[in-house]
Amino acid sequence: MKLIFAGTPEFAAQALQGIVDAGHEVALVLTQPDRPAGRGMALQPSAVKKVALTHGIEVFQPLTLKDAEAQARIAAVGAEIMVVAAYGLILPQVVLDMPRFGCLNIHGSLLPRWRGAAPIQRALLAGDAETGVCIMQMEAGLDTGPVLLRGAFPIAATDTTATLHDRLAELGARLVVEALGKLPLPAEPQPAEGVTYAHKIEKAEALIDWSKSAAELDRHIRAFNPFPGAQALFRGQTVKLWQASPVAGRGETGAILAVDKNSIIIACGEGALAVTELQKAGGKRLPVQQFLAGHPLAVGDRFDIPA
């Protein structure tokens, strides 16, 4: 099948690779313009662009799809379908209508739950028992289109955004290849009940509020791993918490209840949190024993409470 693929990050790159491996003709790849990254802030291609170049696929990186020139470039391909995954640009209705089979989106949630930009993090923060991928027929609304295929799996107690991302990306690649091989597929409209929105993650949300329960803060730490990292304040200095688990304990909110070479126990609004991996600003992620060697913490010390 002759298609256009639109996507930018690693989640989308896996889908593109799966589509290529399945033997479909990817005539054009749309992806975000190269962005500065790294210490030297040199321009870096997106993960999708790297896959496209590896396979000799033409790449188009417009700033918008709203101008006539970009639309003409897409129309000239004569694609039967467009596959979209975490692209980052809005597709105008004229673009959605161009391919014979329209545009399919790979969305990392069980729609209509968690429409929007950050479904993985929001599912973890909310304590959802499961997540999955929907292959959706795109329309003008935000992730409102009917669903062609879906797959689900449970969220484990140790899952982070990083681990869920990898499992969802693999599932999304498999499902979109399956969908392309079965077109046209019946489309199931999304129910009106159960709609939630996965608003974009803001860095300010990463700050830990010790008045919350240990269970909530455990999910918080896992949801912000790997980006931007859950942040606690200790005597005005930022400390990122990377691994922790809820334990029994009671004390003044934010106070350190116990310290040993394996963990630091911190009192929460309900229960306590056993932190096992931390990072000081400008430092490396370290297990507790190595962290304490350079940053001593003692029972009775207290993490700052956000105003």
N, C-alpha and C positions, 0 to 999 in steps of 0.2 A: 504494500500500500504506500502511495506517495503522500508524504506528510511534512508538515512544519513542526518543529519542536521549539517551545519557548520556556526557558527556565534559567536559573542562575546558580544556586548553591549546590552543595554536594548531594542533598536530597534529590534534586532534579537530575544531577549528573548520572546517578545510578539508573534512573528511569531511561535516560537517553541511551546509556550503554546497553540496557536490556532490549530496547527497541531495535538498536543496530544489530545486536546479536541474533535477534529473531528474524532478521532478513528484510525488514521494511526499508523502503527508500526514503531516507531523511534528506529532503531536497534543500532545506534551509533551517538554520538554527538561529533563533532570536535569544539574545542574552543581554544583561546589563553592561554598560560601558566598563572598560577596565578601571579599577579603583586603586589609589595609592595604598600600600600596606607595608608592614615590616618597619624595621628601624630606619631604613633609607627612604621609606615612603615612595618606593618605585611603583609604577603602575603594574598591577597584577591582573591577569585574566581570570574570569570566573571559572569555577569547577566545570561548568557546562561547556564553556569555550574550549577548555583543555581537551575534553573528550571529543568535541567536534573536530578540532584541528588534528587530533590523532587519527581520525578516520577520513580526513580530507573533505569534511562537510563545510559548505559555505556558511559563514557567520555574518549576521547583521546585528548591529548594536545601536539602535536608535535611542534618542533621549525620550521620545514619545511616539505613540502610535496614532496620534490624533491628526498629524499632518498628511496631506495628500501624497507627498513623495514616499513616505514610509508605507502607506497603504497600497500604493501602486506597486511597490517592490514585493509586497506580500501577495497581492493578487496575481502578479505575473508568474508566480510559481505554479499556480493551478493545482494546489494541494487538495487531496480528498478530505483531509482532516488535519486539525492542529491539536497537538498535545501540549498542555500547559502545566507546569509544576513550579511553584515558588518563583515566578518570573520577576515580579516586582513592578510591573507596569500595568495600568488599566487597559483592557482591550475594549475599544469602542464597538458599538453594535455592528457597524459596517465591517469590522474585522471578524467579529464572531460569526457573521453570516457568510463569509467568503467560502470556506470549504464546504464540500457537498454534505459531509457528515457533521459539520459544525466544529466546535472546539470542546475537547475533553480536558477536565482538570483533575489532577491527582491531589487529593486533600487529605492531610494527616489527622483526621478525626472521624468519629461516627456521627455524621450529619443527621439531624440539624444541630447537634451539640457541637459547640466550639467552631462556629463559622469565624473566619477572620485570620489574623496574621500570626498568632502564637498558640495554636491548638495544643502542642505538646506540653508547653510549660503550664498552660491553664488547666489541663487535665490532671497534671501532677499536683498543682497547688490545691485543686478542689478535692483531691483524694478519690478520684474516679477509680473504679474497680477494673475497667477495661478501656482500651482505645483501639484504633484501627485506621483503615484507609478507605475512602470512598472515591470511586471514579465517577465524576459528575459531568453532566452535560452543562456547559457554561451558558449563562444568560446574563443580562445586565446587572442583576442584583448581586450582592456580596455573598458568594457561596450558597445561593438559593436554588440552584438548578436541580433537576431530577437526577437521581442516582442510578447508574447502570450496573455497577458491581460494588460490593463492599466486602471487607475482610476484617476480622477482629481478633484480639488476643488479650489476655489479662495483663494488668500492670503489676509487676512484682514489688515487694516491699523494699527492694534495693534498687529499683530502676531510677535512673537519672534522665534528664533531658537528652544527654549524650547517648545512653543505651537505647532509649525509646526511639530516638531519631534514626539510629542505624537499623533497628528492626522495622520501623515504618517505611524507611526508604527501600529496603529489600522487598517488603510486601507491596509497596506502591509500584515498583518496577515489574513485579510479577503480574499484578492485577491489570496494569495498563496493557501489557503484551497480550494477556488473555482477552481483554476487551477489544483490542484492535483485530484480533483473530476471529471475533464473533459478530462484528458489526453487520447490519444494524441490530442493536440490542434494545429490548423494552426498557423504558426509563420509568423509574418509580418516583413520583413527586414526593418531596420531603413533607413530613407531617407539620402542621402548624404548632403542635405541642412540643415542648422540650427544646426550643430554640435558645441557644446561649451564644455569646460573642467572645471570641478570644482576642481581646484587645492587645495591641503591640506591647511588648515588655519594655518598661522604662527602667533605666539604671537605678532610679531612686527607690524602686520597689524591692531592690535586693537587700536593703537595710533590715537587719533582724530586730524584731520587737519582742523582747524577752517576756513580756506579759502574756504572750500567746502560749498555748499548750505545747508540750514537747512533741506531740504528734504533728501539730501544724508546722512547727519549726523544722522537723525532720523532712517533711514534704517541701518546705521552702528551700532548704539546702539542696535537695535533689533536683528541684525545678530550675534552680539557677546554676546548675552544673551542666555545661561548662561556661555559660555566659549569663550574666556578667560575674558570677560568683557571689554567694551569699555573704553579706558584709556585716560584721559586728564592730562595735567601737569599744576600745579598751584604753581608758585614760586619754581619750581624744584621738587615738591612732586607729586606723582601719586594720582589721584582721579579717581575712576571708576564711570561712569555714567550708571545707570540702567534703568531709565525711563525718557522719554522726548517727546516733540511733537513740530512740526514746528509752529511758530507764526510770525506775522508781526513785523518788527523791523529793525533798521538800526544803525550801529555804527562801531567803530573800531573793526576789526576782533578779536574775542576772548574776547572782553570787556563785562563786566557785565552791562546790561542796566537797570535792575530792580531787586529788591529782596523783597519778602514778605514771609509769613509763608508757602505758598503753592508751590512756584516755584522761580527759579533763571533764569532770561532771559539773554541769552548770544548771542552776535552778531556773525553772520556767514558771509561767503563770499556773500551769498544771503539770506536775511531774518534772523530770529533769532530762537533760540531753547529754549523752556521752560523746564528746567530740574526739575524733581520732586522727584527723588530718587538718592542718591549718596553714595559713600563709600570711606573713607580715607584708605590709606595703613595700614593694620593691624587691621582695624576696622570692623564694621558691616554695612550692607546695611541699610540706614536710609532715612526716608522722610525728605524733606527740613527743616522743623521746628526743628527736632531733630539734624540734621546735623549742622545747623547754631549755635545751642547752644554751640557746642564744637569747631566749626571752623567758626568764623565770616567772612562773605563776604560782600562787600559793592559795591554800584554803583560806577563805575570807575575802580574797580579792573579788572585785565586782566589775562586770562589764557595764559600760555606760547604758543608760536607759534613754532611748530617743525621746525628744520633747514632744 
